[in-house]
Amino acid sequence: MVGLGSTYSAYLFDLDGTLVDTAPDLRRALNHVLGEARLPLVGEALTRHWVGHGVRAMLSAAFEHHGATISEAQLDDLFEACVAYYGEHLADLSEPYPAVVDT
């Protein structure tokens, strides 16, 4: 526990999906990986349904949705590929939720 009067050198905020709608960029990253795995791409509604539990869970849900099995080793590789793609494109389509900029 931090005592009163303690100072920090930095404060970090996780705004991904909280103030900024990142689902469109996450969908593109997911579809990039699904395409590499030769599976059908998914729409934004499914991505939004899966996205709140992390990238690994999103990938697992997408493979399960398509009736495809995936090993833990494959999931590890796909996770790395998805996160790398997302990292390169995380602000392509993401936008603040309505009224966030005004507040």
Biopython code that builds the backbone (N, CA, C, O; Angstrom):
import numpy as np
from Bio.PDB.StructureBuilder import StructureBuilder

atoms = [
    (1, "MET", "N", (0.840, -1.179, 0.000)),
    (1, "MET", "CA", (0.000, 0.000, 0.000)),
    (1, "MET", "C", (0.880, 1.235, 0.000)),
    (1, "MET", "O", (1.905, 1.280, 0.681)),
    (2, "VAL", "N", (0.486, 2.209, -0.746)),
    (2, "VAL", "CA", (1.237, 3.450, -0.854)),
    (2, "VAL", "C", (0.745, 4.404, 0.224)),
    (2, "VAL", "O", (-0.459, 4.609, 0.376)),
    (3, "GLY", "N", (1.674, 4.986, 0.968)),
    (3, "GLY", "CA", (1.303, 5.916, 2.020)),
    (3, "GLY", "C", (0.964, 7.288, 1.473)),
    (3, "GLY", "O", (1.257, 7.604, 0.320)),
    (4, "LEU", "N", (0.349, 8.092, 2.310)),
    (4, "LEU", "CA", (0.016, 9.455, 1.913)),
    (4, "LEU", "C", (1.294, 10.225, 1.633)),
    (4, "LEU", "O", (2.307, 10.030, 2.304)),
    (5, "GLY", "N", (1.242, 11.065, 0.678)),
    (5, "GLY", "CA", (2.397, 11.873, 0.329)),
    (5, "GLY", "C", (3.358, 11.202, -0.628)),
    (5, "GLY", "O", (4.333, 11.821, -1.053)),
    (6, "SER", "N", (3.107, 9.946, -0.979)),
    (6, "SER", "CA", (3.973, 9.270, -1.942)),
    (6, "SER", "C", (3.776, 9.876, -3.317)),
    (6, "SER", "O", (2.680, 10.310, -3.673)),
    (7, "THR", "N", (4.832, 9.899, -4.067)),
    (7, "THR", "CA", (4.734, 10.423, -5.427)),
    (7, "THR", "C", (5.116, 9.344, -6.416)),
    (7, "THR", "O", (5.857, 8.411, -6.103)),
    (8, "TYR", "N", (4.604, 9.493, -7.587)),
    (8, "TYR", "CA", (4.899, 8.575, -8.673)),
    (8, "TYR", "C", (5.591, 9.351, -9.774)),
    (8, "TYR", "O", (5.380, 10.554, -9.930)),
    (9, "SER", "N", (6.414, 8.659, -10.532)),
    (9, "SER", "CA", (7.068, 9.316, -11.665)),
    (9, "SER", "C", (6.205, 9.249, -12.917)),
    (9, "SER", "O", (6.436, 9.988, -13.874)),
    (10, "ALA", "N", (5.212, 8.368, -12.914)),
    (10, "ALA", "CA", (4.330, 8.255, -14.082)),
    (10, "ALA", "C", (3.001, 7.645, -13.659)),
    (10, "ALA", "O", (2.935, 6.859, -12.714)),
    (11, "TYR", "N", (1.968, 8.012, -14.358)),
    (11, "TYR", "CA", (0.650, 7.422, -14.195)),
    (11, "TYR", "C", (0.261, 6.837, -15.541)),
    (11, "TYR", "O", (0.340, 7.517, -16.563)),
    (12, "LEU", "N", (-0.153, 5.594, -15.544)),
    (12, "LEU", "CA", (-0.523, 4.918, -16.780)),
    (12, "LEU", "C", (-2.024, 4.656, -16.786)),
    (12, "LEU", "O", (-2.606, 4.249, -15.781)),
    (13, "PHE", "N", (-2.627, 4.895, -17.925)),
    (13, "PHE", "CA", (-4.055, 4.668, -18.093)),
    (13, "PHE", "C", (-4.272, 3.724, -19.263)),
    (13, "PHE", "O", (-3.693, 3.910, -20.334)),
    (14, "ASP", "N", (-5.095, 2.723, -19.063)),
    (14, "ASP", "CA", (-5.452, 1.789, -20.127)),
    (14, "ASP", "C", (-6.764, 2.264, -20.739)),
    (14, "ASP", "O", (-7.836, 2.048, -20.174)),
    (15, "LEU", "N", (-6.672, 2.909, -21.895)),
    (15, "LEU", "CA", (-7.847, 3.478, -22.543)),
    (15, "LEU", "C", (-8.383, 2.599, -23.664)),
    (15, "LEU", "O", (-9.396, 2.925, -24.284)),
    (16, "ASP", "N", (-7.712, 1.496, -23.923)),
    (16, "ASP", "CA", (-8.094, 0.605, -25.005)),
    (16, "ASP", "C", (-9.472, 0.016, -24.729)),
    (16, "ASP", "O", (-9.623, -0.853, -23.870)),
    (17, "GLY", "N", (-10.467, 0.488, -25.457)),
    (17, "GLY", "CA", (-11.819, -0.008, -25.292)),
    (17, "GLY", "C", (-12.613, 0.706, -24.217)),
    (17, "GLY", "O", (-13.799, 0.426, -24.041)),
    (18, "THR", "N", (-11.989, 1.620, -23.497)),
    (18, "THR", "CA", (-12.676, 2.359, -22.441)),
    (18, "THR", "C", (-13.121, 3.719, -22.942)),
    (18, "THR", "O", (-14.309, 4.040, -22.909)),
    (19, "LEU", "N", (-12.184, 4.509, -23.400)),
    (19, "LEU", "CA", (-12.487, 5.820, -23.969)),
    (19, "LEU", "C", (-12.352, 5.817, -25.482)),
    (19, "LEU", "O", (-12.914, 6.664, -26.176)),
    (20, "VAL", "N", (-11.601, 4.856, -25.973)),
    (20, "VAL", "CA", (-11.353, 4.745, -27.411)),
    (20, "VAL", "C", (-11.955, 3.437, -27.914)),
    (20, "VAL", "O", (-11.718, 2.378, -27.333)),
    (21, "ASP", "N", (-12.722, 3.509, -28.978)),
    (21, "ASP", "CA", (-13.324, 2.323, -29.596)),
    (21, "ASP", "C", (-12.276, 1.666, -30.483)),
    (21, "ASP", "O", (-12.039, 2.103, -31.609)),
    (22, "THR", "N", (-11.655, 0.617, -29.968)),
    (22, "THR", "CA", (-10.581, -0.068, -30.685)),
    (22, "THR", "C", (-11.058, -1.311, -31.433)),
    (22, "THR", "O", (-10.262, -1.972, -32.100)),
    (23, "ALA", "N", (-12.343, -1.632, -31.330)),
    (23, "ALA", "CA", (-12.858, -2.854, -31.960)),
    (23, "ALA", "C", (-12.567, -2.936, -33.458)),
    (23, "ALA", "O", (-12.232, -4.019, -33.936)),
    (24, "PRO", "N", (-12.678, -1.847, -34.222)),
    (24, "PRO", "CA", (-12.381, -1.975, -35.655)),
    (24, "PRO", "C", (-10.935, -2.404, -35.939)),
    (24, "PRO", "O", (-10.695, -3.219, -36.829)),
    (25, "ASP", "N", (-9.982, -1.862, -35.193)),
    (25, "ASP", "CA", (-8.587, -2.261, -35.402)),
    (25, "ASP", "C", (-8.326, -3.668, -34.881)),
    (25, "ASP", "O", (-7.541, -4.409, -35.472)),
    (26, "LEU", "N", (-8.969, -4.043, -33.788)),
    (26, "LEU", "CA", (-8.831, -5.408, -33.286)),
    (26, "LEU", "C", (-9.424, -6.410, -34.267)),
    (26, "LEU", "O", (-8.880, -7.499, -34.449)),
    (27, "ARG", "N", (-10.539, -6.047, -34.900)),
    (27, "ARG", "CA", (-11.136, -6.928, -35.918)),
    (27, "ARG", "C", (-10.169, -7.122, -37.075)),
    (27, "ARG", "O", (-10.011, -8.238, -37.570)),
    (28, "ARG", "N", (-9.529, -6.057, -37.508)),
    (28, "ARG", "CA", (-8.565, -6.190, -38.608)),
    (28, "ARG", "C", (-7.406, -7.090, -38.214)),
    (28, "ARG", "O", (-6.948, -7.899, -39.022)),
    (29, "ALA", "N", (-6.924, -6.960, -36.979)),
    (29, "ALA", "CA", (-5.830, -7.816, -36.513)),
    (29, "ALA", "C", (-6.285, -9.271, -36.431)),
    (29, "ALA", "O", (-5.563, -10.178, -36.843)),
    (30, "LEU", "N", (-7.480, -9.486, -35.899)),
    (30, "LEU", "CA", (-8.029, -10.838, -35.825)),
    (30, "LEU", "C", (-8.197, -11.425, -37.217)),
    (30, "LEU", "O", (-7.813, -12.570, -37.455)),
    (31, "ASN", "N", (-8.763, -10.662, -38.135)),
    (31, "ASN", "CA", (-8.972, -11.159, -39.491)),
    (31, "ASN", "C", (-7.659, -11.400, -40.218)),
    (31, "ASN", "O", (-7.577, -12.287, -41.068)),
    (32, "HIS", "N", (-6.642, -10.633, -39.901)),
    (32, "HIS", "CA", (-5.314, -10.880, -40.482)),
    (32, "HIS", "C", (-4.841, -12.282, -40.094)),
    (32, "HIS", "O", (-4.373, -13.047, -40.937)),
    (33, "VAL", "N", (-4.970, -12.603, -38.820)),
    (33, "VAL", "CA", (-4.546, -13.913, -38.328)),
    (33, "VAL", "C", (-5.445, -15.019, -38.876)),
    (33, "VAL", "O", (-4.958, -16.083, -39.260)),
    (34, "LEU", "N", (-6.750, -14.773, -38.915)),
    (34, "LEU", "CA", (-7.659, -15.782, -39.470)),
    (34, "LEU", "C", (-7.349, -16.041, -40.939)),
    (34, "LEU", "O", (-7.381, -17.187, -41.388)),
    (35, "GLY", "N", (-7.052, -14.996, -41.680)),
    (35, "GLY", "CA", (-6.680, -15.157, -43.081)),
    (35, "GLY", "C", (-5.423, -15.988, -43.245)),
    (35, "GLY", "O", (-5.339, -16.842, -44.129)),
    (36, "GLU", "N", (-4.437, -15.730, -42.378)),
    (36, "GLU", "CA", (-3.199, -16.522, -42.413)),
    (36, "GLU", "C", (-3.483, -17.996, -42.121)),
    (36, "GLU", "O", (-2.807, -18.883, -42.642)),
    (37, "ALA", "N", (-4.488, -18.244, -41.284)),
    (37, "ALA", "CA", (-4.865, -19.616, -40.935)),
    (37, "ALA", "C", (-5.863, -20.211, -41.924)),
    (37, "ALA", "O", (-6.344, -21.328, -41.733)),
    (38, "ARG", "N", (-6.172, -19.460, -42.981)),
    (38, "ARG", "CA", (-7.106, -19.878, -44.015)),
    (38, "ARG", "C", (-8.519, -20.148, -43.469)),
    (38, "ARG", "O", (-9.201, -21.084, -43.887)),
    (39, "LEU", "N", (-8.924, -19.308, -42.538)),
    (39, "LEU", "CA", (-10.275, -19.377, -41.989)),
    (39, "LEU", "C", (-11.059, -18.160, -42.449)),
    (39, "LEU", "O", (-10.464, -17.129, -42.763)),
    (40, "PRO", "N", (-12.386, -18.260, -42.496)),
    (40, "PRO", "CA", (-13.192, -17.113, -42.910)),
    (40, "PRO", "C", (-13.022, -15.928, -41.960)),
    (40, "PRO", "O", (-12.802, -16.094, -40.760)),
    (41, "LEU", "N", (-13.128, -14.752, -42.520)),
    (41, "LEU", "CA", (-13.032, -13.535, -41.731)),
    (41, "LEU", "C", (-14.321, -13.339, -40.941)),
    (41, "LEU", "O", (-15.360, -13.902, -41.287)),
    (42, "VAL", "N", (-14.250, -12.545, -39.887)),
    (42, "VAL", "CA", (-15.424, -12.294, -39.046)),
    (42, "VAL", "C", (-15.779, -10.815, -39.068)),
    (42, "VAL", "O", (-14.947, -9.963, -39.379)),
    (43, "GLY", "N", (-17.022, -10.531, -38.733)),
    (43, "GLY", "CA", (-17.504, -9.161, -38.713)),
    (43, "GLY", "C", (-17.251, -8.473, -37.382)),
    (43, "GLY", "O", (-16.763, -9.073, -36.425)),
    (44, "GLU", "N", (-17.596, -7.209, -37.356)),
    (44, "GLU", "CA", (-17.335, -6.403, -36.167)),
    (44, "GLU", "C", (-18.184, -6.830, -34.975)),
    (44, "GLU", "O", (-17.723, -6.752, -33.837)),
    (45, "ALA", "N", (-19.413, -7.278, -35.214)),
    (45, "ALA", "CA", (-20.282, -7.684, -34.101)),
    (45, "ALA", "C", (-19.680, -8.852, -33.323)),
    (45, "ALA", "O", (-19.671, -8.839, -32.093)),
    (46, "LEU", "N", (-19.183, -9.853, -34.031)),
    (46, "LEU", "CA", (-18.546, -10.981, -33.347)),
    (46, "LEU", "C", (-17.297, -10.529, -32.613)),
    (46, "LEU", "O", (-17.058, -10.941, -31.477)),
    (47, "THR", "N", (-16.507, -9.693, -33.244)),
    (47, "THR", "CA", (-15.292, -9.199, -32.597)),
    (47, "THR", "C", (-15.646, -8.476, -31.306)),
    (47, "THR", "O", (-15.016, -8.705, -30.273)),
    (48, "ARG", "N", (-16.641, -7.614, -31.355)),
    (48, "ARG", "CA", (-17.054, -6.888, -30.142)),
    (48, "ARG", "C", (-17.519, -7.855, -29.048)),
    (48, "ARG", "O", (-17.302, -7.606, -27.862)),
    (49, "HIS", "N", (-18.146, -8.937, -29.445)),
    (49, "HIS", "CA", (-18.612, -9.938, -28.479)),
    (49, "HIS", "C", (-17.432, -10.630, -27.789)),
    (49, "HIS", "O", (-17.508, -10.948, -26.602)),
    (50, "TRP", "N", (-16.354, -10.862, -28.521)),
    (50, "TRP", "CA", (-15.213, -11.613, -28.003)),
    (50, "TRP", "C", (-14.137, -10.755, -27.357)),
    (50, "TRP", "O", (-13.347, -11.269, -26.565)),
    (51, "VAL", "N", (-14.081, -9.490, -27.664)),
    (51, "VAL", "CA", (-12.901, -8.676, -27.388)),
    (51, "VAL", "C", (-12.639, -8.399, -25.909)),
    (51, "VAL", "O", (-11.487, -8.167, -25.543)),
    (52, "GLY", "N", (-13.619, -8.411, -25.070)),
    (52, "GLY", "CA", (-13.438, -7.994, -23.688)),
    (52, "GLY", "C", (-12.631, -8.917, -22.802)),
    (52, "GLY", "O", (-12.333, -8.563, -21.661)),
    (53, "HIS", "N", (-12.276, -10.070, -23.283)),
    (53, "HIS", "CA", (-11.577, -11.047, -22.450)),
    (53, "HIS", "C", (-10.116, -11.228, -22.851)),
    (53, "HIS", "O", (-9.463, -12.167, -22.395)),
    (54, "GLY", "N", (-9.605, -10.357, -23.682)),
    (54, "GLY", "CA", (-8.209, -10.436, -24.096)),
    (54, "GLY", "C", (-8.039, -11.075, -25.460)),
    (54, "GLY", "O", (-8.946, -11.725, -25.980)),
    (55, "VAL", "N", (-6.862, -10.878, -26.026)),
    (55, "VAL", "CA", (-6.584, -11.343, -27.390)),
    (55, "VAL", "C", (-6.582, -12.863, -27.475)),
    (55, "VAL", "O", (-7.118, -13.422, -28.432)),
    (56, "ARG", "N", (-5.994, -13.543, -26.498)),
    (56, "ARG", "CA", (-5.961, -15.017, -26.544)),
    (56, "ARG", "C", (-7.377, -15.585, -26.551)),
    (56, "ARG", "O", (-7.688, -16.490, -27.325)),
    (57, "ALA", "N", (-8.222, -15.052, -25.690)),
    (57, "ALA", "CA", (-9.608, -15.527, -25.637)),
    (57, "ALA", "C", (-10.342, -15.207, -26.933)),
    (57, "ALA", "O", (-11.145, -16.009, -27.410)),
    (58, "MET", "N", (-10.069, -14.038, -27.502)),
    (58, "MET", "CA", (-10.692, -13.653, -28.769)),
    (58, "MET", "C", (-10.286, -14.631, -29.876)),
    (58, "MET", "O", (-11.125, -15.065, -30.665)),
    (59, "LEU", "N", (-9.008, -14.970, -29.928)),
    (59, "LEU", "CA", (-8.530, -15.925, -30.930)),
    (59, "LEU", "C", (-9.165, -17.297, -30.723)),
    (59, "LEU", "O", (-9.624, -17.922, -31.680)),
    (60, "SER", "N", (-9.193, -17.760, -29.493)),
    (60, "SER", "CA", (-9.805, -19.062, -29.200)),
    (60, "SER", "C", (-11.271, -19.082, -29.602)),
    (60, "SER", "O", (-11.746, -20.056, -30.187)),
    (61, "ALA", "N", (-11.985, -18.011, -29.290)),
    (61, "ALA", "CA", (-13.406, -17.931, -29.638)),
    (61, "ALA", "C", (-13.608, -17.944, -31.146)),
    (61, "ALA", "O", (-14.539, -18.580, -31.641)),
    (62, "ALA", "N", (-12.756, -17.257, -31.872)),
    (62, "ALA", "CA", (-12.877, -17.217, -33.332)),
    (62, "ALA", "C", (-12.638, -18.601, -33.931)),
    (62, "ALA", "O", (-13.367, -19.019, -34.831)),
    (63, "PHE", "N", (-11.637, -19.304, -33.448)),
    (63, "PHE", "CA", (-11.370, -20.645, -33.959)),
    (63, "PHE", "C", (-12.515, -21.588, -33.604)),
    (63, "PHE", "O", (-12.937, -22.400, -34.427)),
    (64, "GLU", "N", (-13.012, -21.476, -32.380)),
    (64, "GLU", "CA", (-14.150, -22.304, -31.975)),
    (64, "GLU", "C", (-15.374, -21.988, -32.827)),
    (64, "GLU", "O", (-16.103, -22.897, -33.224)),
    (65, "HIS", "N", (-15.603, -20.718, -33.108)),
    (65, "HIS", "CA", (-16.723, -20.291, -33.951)),
    (65, "HIS", "C", (-16.678, -20.976, -35.316)),
    (65, "HIS", "O", (-17.714, -21.331, -35.878)),
    (66, "HIS", "N", (-15.478, -21.155, -35.836)),
    (66, "HIS", "CA", (-15.308, -21.784, -37.151)),
    (66, "HIS", "C", (-15.163, -23.305, -37.059)),
    (66, "HIS", "O", (-14.959, -23.973, -38.073)),
    (67, "GLY", "N", (-15.267, -23.850, -35.845)),
    (67, "GLY", "CA", (-15.140, -25.290, -35.677)),
    (67, "GLY", "C", (-13.728, -25.790, -35.892)),
    (67, "GLY", "O", (-13.521, -26.965, -36.196)),
    (68, "ALA", "N", (-12.761, -24.914, -35.736)),
    (68, "ALA", "CA", (-11.355, -25.269, -35.942)),
    (68, "ALA", "C", (-10.686, -25.495, -34.590)),
    (68, "ALA", "O", (-10.939, -24.770, -33.627)),
    (69, "THR", "N", (-9.840, -26.498, -34.536)),
    (69, "THR", "CA", (-9.087, -26.743, -33.309)),
    (69, "THR", "C", (-7.738, -26.051, -33.398)),
    (69, "THR", "O", (-7.203, -25.830, -34.484)),
    (70, "ILE", "N", (-7.202, -25.718, -32.243)),
    (70, "ILE", "CA", (-5.928, -25.015, -32.188)),
    (70, "ILE", "C", (-5.172, -25.485, -30.947)),
    (70, "ILE", "O", (-5.740, -25.562, -29.858)),
    (71, "SER", "N", (-3.907, -25.793, -31.119)),
    (71, "SER", "CA", (-3.083, -26.212, -29.988)),
    (71, "SER", "C", (-2.602, -24.979, -29.225)),
    (71, "SER", "O", (-2.676, -23.857, -29.725)),
    (72, "GLU", "N", (-2.116, -25.203, -28.023)),
    (72, "GLU", "CA", (-1.576, -24.088, -27.234)),
    (72, "GLU", "C", (-0.383, -23.450, -27.943)),
    (72, "GLU", "O", (-0.223, -22.230, -27.909)),
    (73, "ALA", "N", (0.449, -24.261, -28.580)),
    (73, "ALA", "CA", (1.604, -23.723, -29.307)),
    (73, "ALA", "C", (1.147, -22.861, -30.481)),
    (73, "ALA", "O", (1.702, -21.790, -30.724)),
    (74, "GLN", "N", (0.135, -23.331, -31.207)),
    (74, "GLN", "CA", (-0.405, -22.536, -32.314)),
    (74, "GLN", "C", (-1.034, -21.249, -31.795)),
    (74, "GLN", "O", (-0.872, -20.183, -32.388)),
    (75, "LEU", "N", (-1.752, -21.361, -30.684)),
    (75, "LEU", "CA", (-2.373, -20.179, -30.091)),
    (75, "LEU", "C", (-1.313, -19.163, -29.683)),
    (75, "LEU", "O", (-1.496, -17.960, -29.869)),
    (76, "ASP", "N", (-0.210, -19.647, -29.128)),
    (76, "ASP", "CA", (0.893, -18.746, -28.769)),
    (76, "ASP", "C", (1.412, -18.002, -29.994)),
    (76, "ASP", "O", (1.618, -16.789, -29.949)),
    (77, "ASP", "N", (1.622, -18.732, -31.091)),
    (77, "ASP", "CA", (2.128, -18.114, -32.325)),
    (77, "ASP", "C", (1.127, -17.117, -32.901)),
    (77, "ASP", "O", (1.504, -16.021, -33.316)),
    (78, "LEU", "N", (-0.143, -17.498, -32.926)),
    (78, "LEU", "CA", (-1.174, -16.612, -33.462)),
    (78, "LEU", "C", (-1.363, -15.383, -32.581)),
    (78, "LEU", "O", (-1.616, -14.286, -33.080)),
    (79, "PHE", "N", (-1.241, -15.569, -31.279)),
    (79, "PHE", "CA", (-1.315, -14.442, -30.355)),
    (79, "PHE", "C", (-0.219, -13.429, -30.678)),
    (79, "PHE", "O", (-0.485, -12.232, -30.790)),
    (80, "GLU", "N", (1.002, -13.908, -30.827)),
    (80, "GLU", "CA", (2.122, -13.014, -31.146)),
    (80, "GLU", "C", (1.887, -12.299, -32.472)),
    (80, "GLU", "O", (2.148, -11.101, -32.583)),
    (81, "ALA", "N", (1.401, -13.017, -33.470)),
    (81, "ALA", "CA", (1.140, -12.415, -34.784)),
    (81, "ALA", "C", (0.026, -11.376, -34.697)),
    (81, "ALA", "O", (0.119, -10.311, -35.308)),
    (82, "CYS", "N", (-1.013, -11.680, -33.951)),
    (82, "CYS", "CA", (-2.145, -10.764, -33.821)),
    (82, "CYS", "C", (-1.731, -9.492, -33.086)),
    (82, "CYS", "O", (-2.068, -8.388, -33.514)),
    (83, "VAL", "N", (-1.009, -9.643, -31.994)),
    (83, "VAL", "CA", (-0.559, -8.484, -31.221)),
    (83, "VAL", "C", (0.412, -7.636, -32.037)),
    (83, "VAL", "O", (0.364, -6.407, -31.977)),
    (84, "ALA", "N", (1.286, -8.277, -32.794)),
    (84, "ALA", "CA", (2.226, -7.526, -33.635)),
    (84, "ALA", "C", (1.479, -6.726, -34.698)),
    (84, "ALA", "O", (1.774, -5.550, -34.910)),
    (85, "TYR", "N", (0.519, -7.355, -35.362)),
    (85, "TYR", "CA", (-0.266, -6.654, -36.387)),
    (85, "TYR", "C", (-1.042, -5.504, -35.757)),
    (85, "TYR", "O", (-1.064, -4.394, -36.289)),
    (86, "TYR", "N", (-1.671, -5.773, -34.634)),
    (86, "TYR", "CA", (-2.437, -4.734, -33.949)),
    (86, "TYR", "C", (-1.524, -3.570, -33.551)),
    (86, "TYR", "O", (-1.906, -2.407, -33.681)),
    (87, "GLY", "N", (-0.339, -3.879, -33.074)),
    (87, "GLY", "CA", (0.610, -2.843, -32.687)),
    (87, "GLY", "C", (1.004, -1.937, -33.835)),
    (87, "GLY", "O", (1.277, -0.754, -33.634)),
    (88, "GLU", "N", (1.035, -2.483, -35.025)),
    (88, "GLU", "CA", (1.389, -1.696, -36.214)),
    (88, "GLU", "C", (0.201, -0.907, -36.759)),
    (88, "GLU", "O", (0.384, 0.024, -37.544)),
    (89, "HIS", "N", (-1.016, -1.273, -36.350)),
    (89, "HIS", "CA", (-2.224, -0.659, -36.925)),
    (89, "HIS", "C", (-3.218, -0.211, -35.855)),
    (89, "HIS", "O", (-4.409, -0.087, -36.141)),
    (90, "LEU", "N", (-2.758, 0.033, -34.641)),
    (90, "LEU", "CA", (-3.693, 0.272, -33.544)),
    (90, "LEU", "C", (-4.446, 1.585, -33.614)),
    (90, "LEU", "O", (-5.394, 1.789, -32.856)),
    (91, "ALA", "N", (-4.054, 2.467, -34.489)),
    (91, "ALA", "CA", (-4.778, 3.741, -34.597)),
    (91, "ALA", "C", (-5.316, 3.980, -36.003)),
    (91, "ALA", "O", (-5.671, 5.108, -36.347)),
    (92, "ASP", "N", (-5.380, 2.939, -36.809)),
    (92, "ASP", "CA", (-5.887, 3.106, -38.180)),
    (92, "ASP", "C", (-7.376, 3.446, -38.192)),
    (92, "ASP", "O", (-7.801, 4.360, -38.899)),
    (93, "LEU", "N", (-8.158, 2.721, -37.419)),
    (93, "LEU", "CA", (-9.612, 2.895, -37.422)),
    (93, "LEU", "C", (-10.175, 3.256, -36.050)),
    (93, "LEU", "O", (-11.348, 3.613, -35.942)),
    (94, "SER", "N", (-9.369, 3.169, -35.013)),
    (94, "SER", "CA", (-9.838, 3.460, -33.659)),
    (94, "SER", "C", (-10.162, 4.939, -33.510)),
    (94, "SER", "O", (-9.460, 5.806, -34.029)),
    (95, "GLU", "N", (-11.246, 5.202, -32.787)),
    (95, "GLU", "CA", (-11.676, 6.584, -32.553)),
    (95, "GLU", "C", (-12.230, 6.696, -31.143)),
    (95, "GLU", "O", (-12.706, 5.709, -30.582)),
    (96, "PRO", "N", (-12.170, 7.888, -30.569)),
    (96, "PRO", "CA", (-12.807, 8.070, -29.256)),
    (96, "PRO", "C", (-14.308, 7.802, -29.363)),
    (96, "PRO", "O", (-14.928, 8.070, -30.392)),
    (97, "TYR", "N", (-14.874, 7.273, -28.288)),
    (97, "TYR", "CA", (-16.323, 7.106, -28.253)),
    (97, "TYR", "C", (-16.985, 8.479, -28.325)),
    (97, "TYR", "O", (-16.374, 9.481, -27.954)),
    (98, "PRO", "N", (-18.226, 8.532, -28.798)),
    (98, "PRO", "CA", (-18.920, 9.823, -28.901)),
    (98, "PRO", "C", (-18.898, 10.580, -27.568)),
    (98, "PRO", "O", (-19.091, 9.995, -26.503)),
    (99, "ALA", "N", (-18.668, 11.849, -27.652)),
    (99, "ALA", "CA", (-18.663, 12.793, -26.524)),
    (99, "ALA", "C", (-17.421, 12.702, -25.641)),
    (99, "ALA", "O", (-17.279, 13.509, -24.722)),
    (100, "VAL", "N", (-16.521, 11.755, -25.883)),
    (100, "VAL", "CA", (-15.313, 11.663, -25.065)),
    (100, "VAL", "C", (-14.433, 12.888, -25.263)),
    (100, "VAL", "O", (-13.908, 13.439, -24.295)),
    (101, "VAL", "N", (-14.272, 13.309, -26.487)),
    (101, "VAL", "CA", (-13.419, 14.461, -26.770)),
    (101, "VAL", "C", (-13.990, 15.717, -26.115)),
    (101, "VAL", "O", (-13.236, 16.584, -25.673)),
    (102, "ASP", "N", (-15.311, 15.816, -26.051)),
    (102, "ASP", "CA", (-15.950, 16.994, -25.463)),
    (102, "ASP", "C", (-15.776, 17.068, -23.955)),
    (102, "ASP", "O", (-15.850, 18.152, -23.375)),
    (103, "THR", "N", (-15.545, 15.923, -23.311)),
    (103, "THR", "CA", (-15.435, 15.932, -21.855)),
    (103, "THR", "C", (-14.038, 16.144, -21.515)),
    (103, "THR", "O", (-13.690, 16.191, -20.335)),
]
sb = StructureBuilder()
sb.init_structure("model")
sb.init_model(0)
sb.init_chain("A")
sb.init_seg("    ")
for serial, (resi, resn, name, xyz) in enumerate(atoms, 1):
    if name == "N":
        sb.init_residue(resn, " ", resi, " ")
    sb.init_atom(name, np.array(xyz, "f"), 0.0, 1.0, " ", f" {name:<3s}", serial, name[0])
structure = sb.get_structure()
